[in-house]
Amino acid sequence: MSFWNWALAVYDRAGVPEACLALQDDHGQQTAYLLWAVYAQPSDPVLAAGAELARHWDLSILGPIRAARRALKAQLPPVEDGARLALREEVKRIELATEHLLMDSLESLAPGPRTGNPAAALVRAGRTWGGPPPDAALQSLADRLA
């Protein structure tokens, strides 16, 4: 199973979206990178290369697209609401395609799936990313991925 398909399947589990968004929004982590760390269980040098790729992608491409989608959520007079919401849906589609490309690129660094301890993989990834989130936030996601 490809990383993309695996990620879609696990993201469908109860609590996974909330745990991922908390790690992303509250602790500055990158969801695709964290999930890839669990899926591929890469070596430390490959994990670091993945962090570099995901960080660049997040800062330069994905982050600005996500910010635009979020900005389009609120009314923006005099922009007509129907047009604004239609544009927001298009930006959401582009954001998803951007995440898909990032995930494919991460998978090219270390294909999986490999079995291992999700909590340990998340701790390694969080530390490699920098400013590791609280263990409880990582464990919350790990519990839902196990």
C-alpha positions in Angstrom: 0.0 0.0 0.0 1.4 3.4 -0.9 2.0 6.0 1.8 -0.7 8.2 0.4 -3.3 5.4 0.6 -2.1 4.4 4.0 -2.3 8.0 5.2 -5.9 8.4 3.9 -6.9 5.2 5.7 -5.4 6.1 9.0 -6.7 9.7 8.8 -10.2 8.2 8.6 -9.8 6.7 12.1 -11.5 8.3 15.0 -9.3 11.0 16.6 -6.6 11.0 14.1 -7.5 14.3 12.3 -7.8 16.0 15.7 -4.5 14.6 17.0 -2.7 15.6 13.7 -4.2 19.1 13.7 -3.2 19.6 17.3 0.4 18.7 16.6 0.3 20.9 13.5 -1.4 24.0 14.9 -0.5 23.9 18.5 3.1 22.5 18.3 4.4 23.5 14.9 4.8 19.9 13.6 4.1 18.8 10.0 1.4 16.1 9.7 2.6 14.5 6.4 6.1 14.2 7.9 5.0 12.7 11.1 2.8 10.1 9.4 5.6 9.2 7.0 7.9 8.6 10.0 5.4 6.1 11.3 4.8 4.5 7.9 8.4 4.2 6.7 10.3 4.0 10.0 13.3 5.6 8.2 16.9 5.7 9.5 18.0 8.9 11.2 19.8 10.4 8.2 16.8 9.7 6.0 14.4 11.1 8.7 16.6 14.3 8.7 16.4 14.5 4.9 12.6 14.1 5.1 12.4 16.9 7.7 14.4 19.2 5.5 12.1 18.5 2.5 8.9 18.8 4.5 10.1 22.0 6.2 11.0 23.7 2.9 7.7 22.5 1.4 5.7 23.7 4.4 7.3 27.1 4.5 7.5 27.8 0.8 4.5 26.1 -0.7 2.0 24.3 1.6 1.9 26.9 4.4 1.0 29.8 2.1 -1.7 27.7 0.4 -3.1 26.6 3.8 -3.1 30.3 5.0 -5.0 31.3 1.9 -7.6 28.6 2.4 -8.1 29.7 6.0 -8.3 33.3 5.1 -11.1 32.5 2.7 -13.2 31.0 5.5 -14.4 34.4 6.8 -16.5 36.8 4.9 -14.4 39.3 2.9 -16.8 42.2 1.9 -17.3 43.2 -0.8 -16.4 39.8 -2.2 -19.6 37.8 -2.8 -19.9 34.8 -0.4 -20.6 32.2 -3.1 -17.6 33.2 -5.1 -15.4 33.3 -2.0 -16.5 29.9 -0.9 -16.1 28.4 -4.4 -12.5 29.8 -4.5 -11.9 28.4 -1.0 -12.9 24.9 -2.3 -10.6 25.2 -5.2 -7.7 26.3 -2.9 -8.6 23.3 -0.7 -8.3 21.0 -3.7 -4.9 22.5 -4.5 -3.8 22.1 -0.9 -4.7 18.4 -1.0 -2.8 18.0 -4.3 0.2 19.7 -2.7 0.1 17.4 0.3 -0.1 14.4 -2.0 3.0 15.5 -3.9 4.9 16.1 -0.6 3.8 12.6 0.6 4.9 11.0 -2.7 8.3 12.8 -2.4 8.7 11.6 1.2 7.9 8.1 0.2 10.6 8.3 -2.5 13.1 8.8 0.3 12.1 5.7 2.2 9.3 3.5 0.9 7.3 1.5 3.4 5.4 0.3 5.0 7.6 -0.9 7.8 6.4 -2.1 11.2 7.6 -0.7 14.4 6.5 1.3 17.4 4.4 4.3 16.3 5.1 6.2 19.5 8.9 5.8 19.1 8.8 6.8 15.4 6.8 10.0 16.4 9.2 10.9 19.1 12.1 10.6 16.7 10.3 12.6 14.1 9.3 15.3 16.5 12.8 15.7 17.8 14.3 15.7 14.3 11.7 18.3 13.2 12.8 20.6 16.1 11.1 21.8 19.2 9.5 18.5 20.0 5.9 18.6 21.0 4.8 17.2 24.4 5.0 13.5 24.7 1.2 13.4 25.5 0.4 15.0 22.1 2.6 12.5 20.3 1.2 9.6 22.3 -2.3 10.7 21.5 -1.6 10.2 17.8 0.4 7.1 18.3 -2.5 5.4 20.2 -4.8 6.1 17.2 -2.2 4.7 14.7 -1.3 1.5 16.5 
